[in-house]
Amino acid sequence: MDWGDINNKLNCSRTKYSFYFGDYTYPDFPKGKMAKRFPVQHVGWGRRAVEIRANKTKFDRFENDTLGLNELFDKYRVNEAFDKIKDDVLVCGCGFLVVNGDRVFPFTAEEATGTFSWFDQNLKNGVAVFREATKRRRYDMPQRPDAYVEYYPDRTIAHENGEITIAPNGTGRPLIGLLTHKSTAKRPFGQSVLANAARSAIVDASRTIRQAMIAAYHYNTKVDVLLGVDSDTAVDKVESQTGDVLKVGPNENGQIPQIGEFAQHAMAPFNDTILVSARNFCSDTKLSLVNLGISSDAPQSTEALEIINDDLRDDIISWENELAEQLKYFAVTLWMYDNGVSRIDENLQEKIRAIKPVFLSVYRQDVGKFGDGLVKIAQQAPDIVKSRSLWRNLGLTSEEIDTVIASAGQGV
Protein backbone atom coordinates (compact mmCIF):
# COMPACT_ATOMS: atom_id res chain seq x y z
CA MET A 1 0.00 0.00 0.00
CA ASP A 2 1.39 3.37 -1.07
CA TRP A 3 1.08 5.53 2.04
CA GLY A 4 2.51 8.53 0.25
CA ASP A 5 -0.51 8.61 -2.09
CA ILE A 6 -2.93 7.87 0.75
CA ASN A 7 -1.58 10.67 2.94
CA ASN A 8 -1.97 13.13 0.07
CA LYS A 9 -5.65 12.22 -0.20
CA LEU A 10 -6.22 12.42 3.56
CA ASN A 11 -4.69 15.90 3.69
CA CYS A 12 -6.90 17.35 0.93
CA SER A 13 -9.76 18.32 3.25
CA ARG A 14 -7.83 20.23 5.93
CA THR A 15 -8.31 23.60 4.23
CA LYS A 16 -12.08 23.12 4.10
CA TYR A 17 -12.21 22.13 7.77
CA SER A 18 -10.41 25.33 8.75
CA PHE A 19 -13.23 27.33 7.14
CA TYR A 20 -15.82 25.13 8.82
CA PHE A 21 -14.38 25.58 12.32
CA GLY A 22 -13.55 29.26 11.76
CA ASP A 23 -9.78 29.07 12.35
CA TYR A 24 -8.64 29.84 8.80
CA THR A 25 -5.85 32.31 8.02
CA TYR A 26 -5.66 35.05 5.42
CA PRO A 27 -3.23 37.90 4.57
CA ASP A 28 -4.26 41.40 5.60
CA PHE A 29 -1.01 43.37 5.05
CA PRO A 30 -1.17 45.72 8.09
CA LYS A 31 1.25 48.66 7.96
CA GLY A 32 1.06 50.48 11.28
CA LYS A 33 1.81 49.15 14.75
CA MET A 34 -1.76 49.77 15.82
CA ALA A 35 -3.15 47.73 12.94
CA LYS A 36 -0.90 44.80 13.87
CA ARG A 37 -2.38 44.73 17.36
CA PHE A 38 -5.93 44.12 16.18
CA PRO A 39 -6.85 40.41 16.12
CA VAL A 40 -7.74 38.62 12.90
CA GLN A 41 -11.50 38.33 12.45
CA HIS A 42 -13.29 35.08 11.58
CA VAL A 43 -16.77 34.87 10.06
CA GLY A 44 -18.73 31.71 10.90
CA TRP A 45 -20.65 31.42 7.66
CA GLY A 46 -19.07 28.09 6.75
CA ARG A 47 -20.59 26.30 9.73
CA ARG A 48 -24.00 27.77 8.92
CA ALA A 49 -23.87 26.55 5.32
CA VAL A 50 -23.07 23.01 6.49
CA GLU A 51 -25.27 22.66 9.54
CA ILE A 52 -28.45 24.03 7.93
CA ARG A 53 -28.27 21.24 5.34
CA ALA A 54 -27.22 18.55 7.82
CA ASN A 55 -29.93 19.42 10.35
CA LYS A 56 -32.62 19.25 7.65
CA THR A 57 -31.39 15.87 6.36
CA LYS A 58 -32.77 13.07 8.55
CA PHE A 59 -32.85 9.46 7.35
CA ASP A 60 -36.07 7.69 8.37
CA ARG A 61 -35.93 4.05 7.28
CA PHE A 62 -36.23 1.60 4.38
CA GLU A 63 -39.78 1.04 3.11
CA ASN A 64 -40.85 -2.26 1.49
CA ASP A 65 -38.05 -3.85 3.49
CA THR A 66 -38.39 -7.61 3.14
CA LEU A 67 -34.74 -8.27 4.00
CA GLY A 68 -34.69 -6.73 7.46
CA LEU A 69 -32.36 -3.84 6.62
CA ASN A 70 -33.97 -1.60 9.24
CA GLU A 71 -33.29 -4.11 12.00
CA LEU A 72 -29.77 -4.51 10.68
CA PHE A 73 -29.19 -0.74 10.87
CA ASP A 74 -30.33 -0.81 14.49
CA LYS A 75 -28.12 -3.81 15.29
CA TYR A 76 -24.97 -2.24 13.86
CA ARG A 77 -25.91 1.32 14.97
CA VAL A 78 -25.69 2.66 11.41
CA ASN A 79 -28.14 5.52 11.96
CA GLU A 80 -26.02 6.78 14.83
CA ALA A 81 -22.91 6.69 12.64
CA PHE A 82 -24.72 8.40 9.75
CA ASP A 83 -25.89 11.28 11.97
CA LYS A 84 -22.28 11.89 13.02
CA ILE A 85 -20.87 11.88 9.48
CA LYS A 86 -23.44 14.16 7.76
CA ASP A 87 -21.59 17.39 8.53
CA ASP A 88 -18.26 15.94 7.39
CA VAL A 89 -19.72 14.78 4.06
CA LEU A 90 -20.81 18.35 3.37
CA VAL A 91 -17.47 19.82 4.48
CA CYS A 92 -15.20 17.42 2.56
CA GLY A 93 -17.53 16.24 -0.18
CA CYS A 94 -17.40 12.64 1.06
CA GLY A 95 -17.47 10.48 4.17
CA PHE A 96 -17.25 6.76 4.93
CA LEU A 97 -19.11 4.10 6.90
CA VAL A 98 -16.87 1.26 8.04
CA VAL A 99 -17.76 -2.18 9.40
CA ASN A 100 -15.57 -3.21 12.32
CA GLY A 101 -16.74 -6.24 14.26
CA ASP A 102 -20.36 -5.86 15.34
CA ARG A 103 -20.57 -2.10 14.81
CA VAL A 104 -20.39 0.49 12.03
CA PHE A 105 -18.14 3.52 12.54
CA PRO A 106 -18.12 6.88 10.72
CA PHE A 107 -14.89 8.11 9.14
CA THR A 108 -14.12 11.47 7.57
CA ALA A 109 -12.08 12.16 4.44
CA GLU A 110 -9.17 12.96 6.77
CA GLU A 111 -9.31 9.44 8.19
CA ALA A 112 -10.29 7.17 5.29
CA THR A 113 -10.12 6.92 1.51
CA GLY A 114 -10.41 4.36 -1.26
CA THR A 115 -10.53 3.57 -4.97
CA PHE A 116 -13.75 4.32 -6.81
CA SER A 117 -15.47 1.60 -8.82
CA TRP A 118 -17.38 2.87 -11.84
CA PHE A 119 -19.24 -0.43 -12.18
CA ASP A 120 -20.61 -0.44 -8.61
CA GLN A 121 -20.66 3.36 -8.25
CA ASN A 122 -19.01 2.88 -4.89
CA LEU A 123 -15.64 1.70 -3.57
CA LYS A 124 -13.75 -1.33 -4.84
CA ASN A 125 -11.25 -1.07 -1.97
CA GLY A 126 -10.49 1.27 0.88
CA VAL A 127 -8.50 2.00 4.02
CA ALA A 128 -9.53 3.52 7.37
CA VAL A 129 -7.12 4.87 9.99
CA PHE A 130 -8.22 3.95 13.51
CA ARG A 131 -5.23 5.44 15.34
CA GLU A 132 -2.56 7.81 14.07
CA ALA A 133 1.14 7.13 14.55
CA THR A 134 2.29 8.04 18.07
CA LYS A 135 6.03 7.69 17.40
CA ARG A 136 7.70 9.47 14.55
CA ARG A 137 10.71 7.82 12.98
CA ARG A 138 13.11 10.11 11.21
CA TYR A 139 13.74 8.07 8.08
CA ASP A 140 10.29 6.49 7.68
CA MET A 141 8.21 9.07 5.83
CA PRO A 142 5.33 9.09 5.42
CA GLN A 143 4.62 7.45 8.78
CA ARG A 144 2.25 4.49 8.89
CA PRO A 145 -0.46 4.78 11.56
CA ASP A 146 -0.45 2.55 14.64
CA ALA A 147 -3.82 1.03 13.77
CA TYR A 148 -5.52 0.91 10.37
CA VAL A 149 -7.69 -1.49 8.38
CA GLU A 150 -7.57 -2.33 4.67
CA TYR A 151 -10.84 -3.33 3.04
CA TYR A 152 -10.97 -5.53 -0.08
CA PRO A 153 -13.83 -7.44 -1.75
CA ASP A 154 -12.47 -10.79 -0.56
CA ARG A 155 -10.70 -9.96 2.70
CA THR A 156 -10.23 -7.42 5.47
CA ILE A 157 -6.71 -6.80 6.80
CA ALA A 158 -6.31 -5.18 10.23
CA HIS A 159 -2.98 -3.66 11.29
CA GLU A 160 -2.37 -2.76 14.94
CA ASN A 161 1.01 -2.13 16.56
CA GLY A 162 2.81 -4.19 13.93
CA GLU A 163 0.45 -7.17 14.14
CA ILE A 164 -1.59 -8.22 11.09
CA THR A 165 -4.98 -9.95 11.20
CA ILE A 166 -6.63 -11.17 8.00
CA ALA A 167 -10.37 -11.92 7.99
CA PRO A 168 -12.01 -13.43 4.88
CA ASN A 169 -14.82 -11.43 3.29
CA GLY A 170 -17.24 -13.48 1.22
CA THR A 171 -19.54 -10.66 0.11
CA GLY A 172 -17.49 -9.65 -2.91
CA ARG A 173 -17.72 -6.03 -1.71
CA PRO A 174 -15.37 -4.13 0.62
CA LEU A 175 -16.90 -3.52 4.05
CA ILE A 176 -16.54 0.23 3.67
CA GLY A 177 -19.24 2.45 2.17
CA LEU A 178 -18.91 5.80 0.44
CA LEU A 179 -21.25 8.76 1.07
CA THR A 180 -20.87 11.79 -1.20
CA HIS A 181 -22.27 15.26 -1.82
CA LYS A 182 -22.84 16.27 -5.44
CA SER A 183 -20.81 13.44 -6.91
CA THR A 184 -20.15 13.78 -10.65
CA ALA A 185 -18.34 11.79 -13.32
CA LYS A 186 -15.38 14.15 -13.02
CA ARG A 187 -15.43 14.20 -9.22
CA PRO A 188 -16.80 10.84 -8.02
CA PHE A 189 -15.78 11.60 -4.42
CA GLY A 190 -18.16 14.56 -4.28
CA GLN A 191 -17.77 18.29 -3.82
CA SER A 192 -17.63 20.41 -0.70
CA VAL A 193 -20.30 22.97 0.18
CA LEU A 194 -17.40 25.28 1.03
CA ALA A 195 -16.14 25.68 -2.53
CA ASN A 196 -13.52 28.25 -3.56
CA ALA A 197 -16.12 30.96 -4.21
CA ALA A 198 -17.67 30.50 -0.77
CA ARG A 199 -14.28 30.51 0.96
CA SER A 200 -13.24 33.69 -0.87
CA ALA A 201 -16.44 35.42 0.27
CA ILE A 202 -15.71 34.39 3.86
CA VAL A 203 -12.17 35.84 3.65
CA ASP A 204 -13.41 39.10 2.11
CA ALA A 205 -15.98 39.57 4.85
CA SER A 206 -13.49 38.70 7.60
CA ARG A 207 -10.92 41.15 6.29
CA THR A 208 -13.53 43.91 5.96
CA ILE A 209 -14.71 43.42 9.56
CA ARG A 210 -11.14 43.74 10.81
CA GLN A 211 -10.64 46.92 8.81
CA ALA A 212 -13.89 48.27 10.25
CA MET A 213 -12.57 47.66 13.77
CA ILE A 214 -9.43 49.65 13.00
CA ALA A 215 -11.53 52.45 11.52
CA ALA A 216 -13.77 52.41 14.59
CA TYR A 217 -10.71 52.91 16.79
CA HIS A 218 -9.84 56.11 14.91
CA TYR A 219 -13.48 57.15 15.05
CA ASN A 220 -13.66 56.86 18.85
CA THR A 221 -10.12 57.99 19.73
CA LYS A 222 -8.78 61.53 19.26
CA VAL A 223 -5.46 61.36 17.41
CA ASP A 224 -3.67 64.63 16.63
CA VAL A 225 -1.70 64.65 13.38
CA LEU A 226 0.39 67.04 11.30
CA LEU A 227 -1.09 67.71 7.89
CA GLY A 228 1.11 68.78 4.98
CA VAL A 229 4.30 67.01 6.14
CA ASP A 230 6.43 64.64 4.10
CA SER A 231 9.73 62.84 4.62
CA ASP A 232 11.78 65.86 3.44
CA THR A 233 10.14 68.35 5.80
CA ALA A 234 12.72 70.02 8.11
CA VAL A 235 12.06 69.51 11.81
CA ASP A 236 14.10 71.48 14.36
CA LYS A 237 14.05 71.11 18.14
CA VAL A 238 14.02 74.41 20.06
CA GLU A 239 14.87 74.12 23.74
CA SER A 240 13.49 76.60 26.27
CA GLN A 241 13.04 76.91 30.02
CA THR A 242 9.31 76.15 29.75
CA GLY A 243 9.81 73.07 27.58
CA ASP A 244 11.03 71.86 24.24
CA VAL A 245 9.27 72.94 21.06
CA LEU A 246 9.35 71.35 17.61
CA LYS A 247 9.78 73.79 14.73
CA VAL A 248 8.38 72.33 11.48
CA GLY A 249 9.03 74.12 8.22
CA PRO A 250 7.11 73.94 4.94
CA ASN A 251 7.35 70.81 2.85
CA GLU A 252 8.90 70.59 -0.60
CA ASN A 253 5.69 71.91 -2.17
CA GLY A 254 5.69 74.97 0.06
CA GLN A 255 2.71 73.81 2.12
CA ILE A 256 2.72 75.01 5.72
CA PRO A 257 2.04 72.16 8.22
CA GLN A 258 -1.15 72.35 10.23
CA ILE A 259 -2.42 70.55 13.32
CA GLY A 260 -5.40 68.34 12.56
CA GLU A 261 -7.22 65.13 13.45
CA PHE A 262 -8.15 61.97 11.62
CA ALA A 263 -11.44 62.36 9.82
CA GLN A 264 -14.34 60.52 11.37
CA HIS A 265 -14.83 57.15 9.69
CA ALA A 266 -18.34 56.24 8.61
CA MET A 267 -19.22 52.53 9.05
CA ALA A 268 -21.72 52.43 6.19
CA PRO A 269 -19.14 51.65 3.46
CA PHE A 270 -17.88 48.67 5.47
CA ASN A 271 -21.40 47.36 5.94
CA ASP A 272 -22.02 47.62 2.20
CA THR A 273 -18.82 45.68 1.47
CA ILE A 274 -19.74 42.94 3.94
CA LEU A 275 -23.20 42.75 2.35
CA VAL A 276 -21.63 42.20 -1.09
CA SER A 277 -19.54 39.34 0.32
CA ALA A 278 -22.62 37.86 2.00
CA ARG A 279 -24.56 37.91 -1.26
CA ASN A 280 -21.69 36.23 -3.08
CA PHE A 281 -21.60 33.56 -0.38
CA CYS A 282 -25.35 33.01 -0.55
CA SER A 283 -25.36 32.75 -4.34
CA ASP A 284 -22.80 29.94 -4.14
CA THR A 285 -24.33 28.06 -1.20
CA LYS A 286 -28.05 28.75 -1.93
CA LEU A 287 -28.54 30.28 1.52
CA SER A 288 -30.38 33.53 2.22
CA LEU A 289 -29.07 36.57 4.08
CA VAL A 290 -31.36 35.74 7.00
CA ASN A 291 -29.52 32.41 7.42
CA LEU A 292 -26.30 34.35 7.95
CA GLY A 293 -27.82 36.52 10.64
CA ILE A 294 -28.13 39.56 8.37
CA SER A 295 -31.54 41.11 8.95
CA SER A 296 -33.52 42.75 6.18
CA ASP A 297 -36.00 45.61 6.30
CA ALA A 298 -38.85 43.33 5.25
CA PRO A 299 -40.76 41.66 8.10
CA GLN A 300 -39.91 37.98 8.51
CA SER A 301 -42.66 35.59 9.55
CA THR A 302 -42.04 32.25 11.27
CA GLU A 303 -43.10 30.38 8.13
CA ALA A 304 -40.70 32.42 5.96
CA LEU A 305 -37.76 31.64 8.22
CA GLU A 306 -38.67 27.94 8.25
CA ILE A 307 -39.09 27.58 4.49
CA ILE A 308 -35.81 29.47 3.78
CA ASN A 309 -35.93 29.24 -0.03
CA ASP A 310 -36.82 26.83 -2.78
CA ASP A 311 -33.28 26.56 -4.13
CA LEU A 312 -31.92 25.31 -0.81
CA ARG A 313 -34.82 22.90 -0.43
CA ASP A 314 -34.21 21.42 -3.88
CA ASP A 315 -30.51 21.17 -3.10
CA ILE A 316 -31.19 19.22 0.12
CA ILE A 317 -33.67 16.89 -1.59
CA SER A 318 -31.18 16.24 -4.39
CA TRP A 319 -28.55 15.34 -1.79
CA GLU A 320 -31.02 13.02 -0.03
CA ASN A 321 -31.59 11.15 -3.29
CA GLU A 322 -27.85 10.75 -3.68
CA LEU A 323 -27.45 9.50 -0.11
CA ALA A 324 -30.42 7.14 -0.47
CA GLU A 325 -28.75 5.00 -3.13
CA GLN A 326 -25.45 4.93 -1.24
CA LEU A 327 -27.08 3.97 2.07
CA LYS A 328 -29.04 1.24 0.29
CA TYR A 329 -25.85 -0.12 -1.29
CA PHE A 330 -24.12 -0.17 2.10
CA ALA A 331 -27.16 -1.77 3.75
CA VAL A 332 -27.17 -4.62 1.21
CA THR A 333 -23.44 -5.11 1.75
CA LEU A 334 -24.01 -5.24 5.51
CA TRP A 335 -26.87 -7.72 5.01
CA MET A 336 -24.65 -9.98 2.92
CA TYR A 337 -21.92 -9.78 5.57
CA ASP A 338 -24.32 -10.54 8.42
CA ASN A 339 -26.01 -13.47 6.62
CA GLY A 340 -22.95 -14.94 4.91
CA VAL A 341 -24.31 -14.31 1.40
CA SER A 342 -21.75 -14.13 -1.40
CA ARG A 343 -23.98 -13.76 -4.45
CA ILE A 344 -27.12 -11.79 -5.32
CA ASP A 345 -29.45 -13.85 -7.52
CA GLU A 346 -32.37 -12.51 -9.56
CA ASN A 347 -34.94 -13.16 -6.83
CA LEU A 348 -32.85 -11.26 -4.29
CA GLN A 349 -32.26 -8.48 -6.81
CA GLU A 350 -36.00 -7.96 -7.21
CA LYS A 351 -36.41 -7.57 -3.45
CA ILE A 352 -33.57 -5.06 -3.36
CA ARG A 353 -35.11 -2.99 -6.16
CA ALA A 354 -38.41 -2.79 -4.26
CA ILE A 355 -36.74 -1.37 -1.14
CA LYS A 356 -37.03 2.42 -0.93
CA PRO A 357 -34.89 4.56 1.41
CA VAL A 358 -36.91 7.52 2.72
CA PHE A 359 -36.00 10.68 4.61
CA LEU A 360 -38.13 12.89 6.80
CA SER A 361 -39.65 15.94 5.15
CA VAL A 362 -37.25 18.83 4.79
CA TYR A 363 -39.90 21.36 5.85
CA ARG A 364 -43.04 20.84 7.89
CA GLN A 365 -46.31 22.07 6.44
CA ASP A 366 -48.85 24.25 8.25
CA VAL A 367 -51.08 21.63 9.92
CA GLY A 368 -54.19 23.87 9.89
CA LYS A 369 -54.01 24.62 6.17
CA PHE A 370 -52.99 21.03 5.43
CA GLY A 371 -56.03 19.64 7.25
CA ASP A 372 -58.50 21.97 5.54
CA GLY A 373 -57.17 21.12 2.10
CA LEU A 374 -57.07 17.38 2.84
CA VAL A 375 -60.73 17.29 3.92
CA LYS A 376 -61.86 18.90 0.67
CA ILE A 377 -59.72 16.58 -1.46
CA ALA A 378 -60.82 13.47 0.48
CA GLN A 379 -64.44 14.23 -0.27
CA GLN A 380 -63.75 13.77 -3.98
CA ALA A 381 -61.03 11.12 -3.71
CA PRO A 382 -61.30 9.13 -0.44
CA ASP A 383 -58.25 6.97 -1.16
CA ILE A 384 -55.99 10.03 -1.05
CA VAL A 385 -55.60 9.54 2.72
CA LYS A 386 -53.69 6.30 2.00
CA SER A 387 -50.99 8.10 0.02
CA ARG A 388 -47.68 7.87 1.88
CA SER A 389 -46.14 10.88 0.12
CA LEU A 390 -49.06 13.02 1.29
CA TRP A 391 -48.41 12.29 4.97
CA ARG A 392 -44.64 12.44 4.54
CA ASN A 393 -44.92 16.07 3.46
CA LEU A 394 -46.51 16.73 6.85
CA GLY A 395 -43.30 15.54 8.52
CA LEU A 396 -44.51 12.16 9.81
CA THR A 397 -42.12 9.23 10.14
CA SER A 398 -42.74 5.97 8.29
CA GLU A 399 -44.04 4.29 11.45
CA GLU A 400 -46.45 7.17 12.07
CA ILE A 401 -47.63 6.98 8.44
CA ASP A 402 -48.32 3.24 8.88
CA THR A 403 -50.50 4.03 11.88
CA VAL A 404 -52.40 6.79 10.08
CA ILE A 405 -53.09 4.66 6.99
CA ALA A 406 -54.17 1.71 9.13
CA SER A 407 -56.58 3.97 11.02
CA ALA A 408 -57.95 5.37 7.76
CA GLY A 409 -58.57 1.85 6.47
CA GLN A 410 -60.60 1.07 9.58
CA GLY A 411 -62.68 4.20 9.16
CA VAL A 412 -61.29 5.88 12.28
MIBA-837567 format. One line per 10 residues: their letters; for each residue y, z, x of C-alpha. Coordinates in steps of 0.5 Angstrom, whole numbers, plus 2048, in hexadecimal, padded with zeros to 3 digits. Layout:
BEGIN
A = Y:Z:X; ...
! end
This chain:
BEGIN
MDWGDINNKL = 800:800:800; 807:7FE:803; 80B:804:802; 811:800:805; 811:7FC:7FF; 810:801:7FA; 815:806:7FD; 81A:800:7FC; 818:800:7F5; 819:807:7F4
NCSRTKYSFY = 820:807:7F7; 823:802:7F2; 825:807:7EC; 828:80C:7F0; 82F:808:7EF; 82E:808:7E8; 82C:810:7E8; 833:811:7EB; 837:80E:7E6; 832:812:7E0
FGDYTYPDFP = 833:819:7E3; 83B:818:7E5; 83A:819:7EC; 83C:812:7EF; 841:810:7F4; 846:80B:7F5; 84C:809:7FA; 853:80B:7F7; 857:80A:7FE; 85B:810:7FE
KGKMAKRFPV = 861:810:802; 865:817:802; 862:81D:804; 864:820:7FC; 85F:81A:7FA; 85A:81C:7FE; 859:823:7FB; 858:820:7F4; 851:820:7F2; 84D:81A:7F1
QHVGWGRRAV = 84D:819:7E9; 846:817:7E5; 846:814:7DE; 83F:816:7DB; 83F:80F:7D7; 838:80D:7DA; 835:813:7D7; 838:812:7D0; 835:80B:7D0; 82E:80D:7D2
EIRANKTKFD = 82D:813:7CD; 830:810:7C7; 82A:80B:7C7; 825:810:7CA; 827:815:7C4; 826:80F:7BF; 820:80D:7C1; 81A:811:7BE; 813:80F:7BE; 80F:811:7B8
RFENDTLGLN = 808:80F:7B8; 803:809:7B8; 802:806:7B0; 7FB:803:7AE; 7F8:807:7B4; 7F1:806:7B3; 7EF:808:7BB; 7F3:80F:7BB; 7F8:80D:7BF; 7FD:812:7BC
ELFDKYRVNE = 7F8:818:7BD; 7F7:815:7C4; 7FF:816:7C6; 7FE:81D:7C3; 7F8:81F:7C8; 7FC:81C:7CE; 803:81E:7CC; 805:817:7CD; 80B:818:7C8; 80E:81E:7CC
AFDKIKDDVL = 80D:819:7D2; 811:814:7CF; 817:818:7CC; 818:81A:7D3; 818:813:7D6; 81C:810:7D1; 823:811:7D5; 820:80F:7DB; 81E:808:7D9; 825:807:7D6
VCGCGFLVVN = 828:809:7DD; 823:805:7E2; 820:800:7DD; 819:802:7DD; 815:808:7DD; 80E:80A:7DE; 808:80E:7DA; 803:810:7DE; 7FC:813:7DC; 7FA:819:7E1
GDRVFPFTAE = 7F4:81D:7DF; 7F4:81F:7D7; 7FC:81E:7D7; 801:818:7D7; 807:819:7DC; 80E:815:7DC; 810:812:7E2; 817:80F:7E4; 818:809:7E8; 81A:80E:7EE
EATGTFSWFD = 813:810:7ED; 80E:80B:7EB; 80E:803:7EC; 809:7FD:7EB; 807:7F6:7EB; 809:7F2:7E4; 803:7EE:7E1; 806:7E8:7DD; 7FF:7E8:7DA; 7FF:7EF:7D7
QNLKNGVAVF = 807:7F0:7D7; 806:7F6:7DA; 803:7F9:7E1; 7FD:7F6:7E4; 7FE:7FC:7E9; 803:802:7EB; 804:808:7EF; 807:80F:7ED; 80A:814:7F2; 808:81B:7F0
REATKRRRYD = 80B:81F:7F6; 810:81C:7FB; 80E:81D:802; 810:824:805; 80F:823:80C; 813:81D:80F; 810:81A:815; 814:816:81A; 810:810:81B; 80D:80F:815
MPQRPDAYVE = 812:80C:810; 812:80B:80B; 80F:812:809; 809:812:805; 80A:817:7FF; 805:81D:7FF; 802:81C:7F8; 802:815:7F5; 7FD:811:7F1; 7FB:809:7F1
YYPDRTIAHE = 7F9:806:7EA; 7F5:800:7EA; 7F1:7FD:7E4; 7EA:7FF:7E7; 7EC:805:7EB; 7F1:80B:7EC; 7F2:80E:7F3; 7F6:814:7F3; 7F9:817:7FA; 7FA:81E:7FB
NGEITIAPNG = 7FC:821:802; 7F8:81C:806; 7F2:81C:801; 7F0:816:7FD; 7EC:816:7F6; 7EA:810:7F3; 7E8:810:7EB; 7E5:80A:7E8; 7E9:807:7E2; 7E5:802:7DE
TGRPLIGLLT = 7EB:800:7D9; 7ED:7FA:7DD; 7F4:7FD:7DD; 7F8:801:7E1; 7F9:808:7DE; 800:807:7DF; 805:804:7DA; 80C:801:7DA; 812:802:7D6; 818:7FE:7D6
HKSTAKRPFG = 81F:7FC:7D3; 821:7F5:7D2; 81B:7F2:7D6; 81C:7EB:7D8; 818:7E5:7DB; 81C:7E6:7E1; 81C:7EE:7E1; 816:7F0:7DE; 817:7F7:7E0; 81D:7F7:7DC
QSVLANAARS = 825:7F8:7DC; 829:7FF:7DD; 82E:800:7D7; 833:802:7DD; 833:7FB:7E0; 838:7F9:7E5; 83E:7F8:7E0; 83D:7FE:7DD; 83D:802:7E3; 843:7FE:7E6
AIVDASRTIR = 847:801:7DF; 845:808:7E1; 848:807:7E8; 84E:804:7E5; 84F:80A:7E0; 84D:80F:7E5; 852:80D:7EA; 858:80C:7E5; 857:813:7E3; 857:816:7EA
QAMIAAYHYN = 85E:812:7EB; 861:814:7E4; 85F:81C:7E7; 863:81A:7ED; 869:817:7E9; 869:81D:7E4; 86A:822:7EB; 870:81E:7EC; 872:81E:7E5; 872:826:7E5
TKVDVLLGVD = 874:827:7EC; 87B:827:7EE; 87B:823:7F5; 881:821:7F9; 881:81B:7FD; 886:817:801; 887:810:7FE; 88A:80A:802; 886:80C:809; 881:808:80D
SDTAVDKVES = 87E:809:813; 884:807:818; 889:80C:814; 88C:810:819; 88B:818:818; 88F:81D:81C; 88E:824:81C; 895:828:81C; 894:82F:81E; 899:835:81B
QTGDVLKVGP = 89A:83C:81A; 898:83B:813; 892:837:814; 890:830:816; 892:82A:813; 88F:823:813; 894:81D:814; 891:817:811; 894:810:812; 894:80A:80E
NENGQIPQIG = 88E:806:80F; 88D:7FF:812; 890:7FC:80B; 896:800:80B; 894:804:805; 896:80B:805; 890:810:804; 891:814:7FE; 88D:81B:7FB; 889:819:7F5
EFAQHAMAPF = 882:81B:7F2; 87C:817:7F0; 87D:814:7E9; 879:817:7E3; 872:813:7E2; 870:811:7DB; 869:812:7DA; 869:80C:7D5; 867:807:7DA; 861:80B:7DC
NDTILVSARN = 85F:80C:7D5; 85F:804:7D4; 85B:803:7DA; 856:808:7D9; 856:805:7D2; 854:7FE:7D5; 84F:801:7D9; 84C:804:7D3; 84C:7FD:7CF; 848:7FA:7D5
FCSDTKLSLV = 843:7FF:7D5; 842:7FF:7CD; 842:7F7:7CD; 83C:7F8:7D2; 838:7FE:7CF; 83A:7FC:7C8; 83D:803:7C7; 843:804:7C3; 849:808:7C6; 847:80E:7C1
NLGISSDAPQ = 841:80F:7C5; 845:810:7CB; 849:815:7C8; 84F:811:7C8; 852:812:7C1; 855:80C:7BD; 85B:80D:7B8; 857:80B:7B2; 853:810:7AE; 84C:811:7B0
STEALEIIND = 847:813:7AB; 840:817:7AC; 83D:810:7AA; 841:80C:7AF; 83F:810:7B4; 838:810:7B3; 837:809:7B2; 83B:808:7B8; 83A:800:7B8; 836:7FA:7B6
DLRDDIISWE = 835:7F8:7BD; 833:7FE:7C0; 82E:7FF:7BA; 82B:7F8:7BC; 82A:7FA:7C3; 826:800:7C2; 822:7FD:7BD; 820:7F7:7C2; 81F:7FC:7C7; 81A:800:7C2
NELAEQLKYF = 816:7F9:7C1; 815:7F9:7C8; 813:800:7C9; 80E:7FF:7C3; 80A:7FA:7C7; 80A:7FE:7CD; 808:804:7CA; 802:801:7C6; 800:7FD:7CC; 800:804:7D0
AVTLWMYDNG = 7FC:808:7CA; 7F7:802:7CA; 7F6:804:7D1; 7F6:80B:7D0; 7F1:80A:7CA; 7EC:806:7CF; 7EC:80B:7D4; 7EB:811:7CF; 7E5:80D:7CC; 7E2:80A:7D2
VSRIDENLQE = 7E3:803:7CF; 7E4:7FD:7D4; 7E4:7F7:7D0; 7E8:7F5:7CA; 7E4:7F1:7C5; 7E7:7ED:7BF; 7E6:7F2:7BA; 7E9:7F7:7BE; 7EF:7F2:7BF; 7F0:7F2:7B8
KIRAIKPVFL = 7F1:7F9:7B7; 7F6:7F9:7BD; 7FA:7F4:7BA; 7FA:7F7:7B3; 7FD:7FE:7B7; 805:7FE:7B6; 809:803:7BA; 80F:805:7B6; 815:809:7B8; 81A:80E:7B4
SVYRQDVGKF = 820:80A:7B1; 826:80A:7B5; 82B:80C:7B0; 82A:810:7AA; 82C:80D:7A3; 830:810:79E; 82B:814:79A; 830:814:794; 831:80C:794; 82A:80B:796
GDGLVKIAQQ = 827:80E:790; 82C:80B:78B; 82A:804:78E; 823:806:78E; 823:808:787; 826:801:784; 821:7FD:789; 81B:801:786; 81C:7FF:77F; 81C:7F8:780
APDIVKSRSL = 816:7F9:786; 812:7FF:785; 80E:7FE:78B; 814:7FE:790; 813:805:791; 80D:804:795; 810:800:79A; 810:804:7A1; 816:800:7A4; 81A:803:79E
WRNLGLTSEE = 819:80A:79F; 819:809:7A7; 820:807:7A6; 821:80E:7A3; 81F:811:7A9; 818:814:7A7; 812:814:7AC; 80C:811:7AB; 809:817:7A8; 80E:818:7A3
IDTVIASAGQ = 80E:811:7A1; 806:812:79F; 808:818:79B; 80E:814:797; 809:80E:796; 803:812:794; 808:816:78F; 80B:810:78C; 804:80D:78B; 802:813:787
GV = 808:812:783; 80C:819:785
! end
